[in-house]
């Protein structure tokens, strides 16, 4: 299974005491694939530094880029501009499409519009609803 993690979900799954830490553990344990782009990594780094610390951010980013199950894509040809309420979130949709991911994991309401689109089909799942077989 391949995921794209919206930043709000990454921030929720990395703390050791998080009830969603099991998702990050699946990524670290190479049970789940994660698709990223340079733009996404930069946002992860910025937000992790803001909410936690620069050192913590660097450790998470280094872990992600070193894992073989973290797939880096360059969605340069995928500029769908589907998130009207927050165009900065388009990078997650574009990466989802370019990487042929199965799920875009997000708690952001701006992604709700995608559920009604016939094409491109984007499967958005909230953190509380995510299940792993």
N, C-alpha and C positions, 0 to 999 in steps of 0.2 A: 504494500500500500504506500502510495506517495502523497505527501501532504505539502501544502504551502501554509506556513504559520504566519498569521497576521501578528504584528508586533505586540498587540495587547495580549494575545495568547502566549507568546514567548515569555513575556514578563510574568505571566501567571504560572507557567510550568517549570521555571528554573529554580525557584527557591526550594531548598531541601524540605521545608515543612509545608509546602503547598499540597492541597488535596489532589492537585493535578500533576504532581511531580512524576507520577508513573508514566506520563506521556514523554517527558524529557528522558526518563530512564530507558524507554523503548528506543528512542532516537540514539542515545549513547550506546545502548546495547545492540545497535544495528538491526533492530526488528522493524523499524519504520524508516522509510526514505523521506527526506525533506528536500524540497526544491527551493533554491535561493537565487537571487541575482545580486549584482554589486549594489544596486540601489537599496535592496532589502537589507543586505548586510550593514550598509552605512546607517540605515535607520535603526536596526537592532543595536548597533554600537552606541549611537547617540542616546537612545532611550534607556538602555541598560546602565550607561554611565550616569544618566540623570536620576534614575530611580534607585540605583544601588551604588556602584563606585566604578571608577575607571579600571581598576585592577580586575574587578569582577567581570566587567564588560569584556575586557581583553581575554580573560580566561574562557568565557562562553564562546566568543567569536573564534578563538584559536581551536577550541574543541570542535566547533561546527565545521570549520573549513578543513580540518584534518580527517574527518570521518569519511570513509568511502561511500556511505549511504546518503551523504548530503550532496545533492546534484546541483551544480551551478549552471544556470542557463543565462543566455543573453537574449532577452525578449525584444530586441530592437525592432523586429518586424511585426510585433504584436502590440499595437497601440490602439486598443479598442475604445478607450475613454468611456467606460461604462459607469463609473462612479461619479455621478454629477454632484452629489452633496459634498464630496471630498476627493478631488482629482488626485491628491497625493496617494490615495489608496489604489489607484489604477495599476501600480507596479505589482501588486499582489495578484490581481486578475490576469495581467499579462504574463506573469511568471507561471501561474496555474495553467494557462492555455499552452504556452510554449513548452512547458515540461510534461504536458499530458498527465497532470496530477489527478488523483482521485477525489481529493477533498481540499477545500480551502477552509482552514480552521480559523474562525473569527467570532468575536463578540460584538463587532462594530455594526450598528444598525444601518450604516450606509450600504452595506452589502445586501440588505434585504431585497432590494430591487432586482437583483440577479436571479432570484427564485422564479420570477415570472417570465424570464427570457427563454424563448425557445432555442435561440442560437446567439452566441455560443452558450452551450449548457455548462453552467458552473455550479458545482455542488458545494454549497456553504453549510458548515456545521458549527454550531456553538460549542464552546468548550464543555459545557455541562451535558451536552448531548452526544459527545464523541465516544464511540465504543471501538474497541480493538478486538478482533476475533481471538 
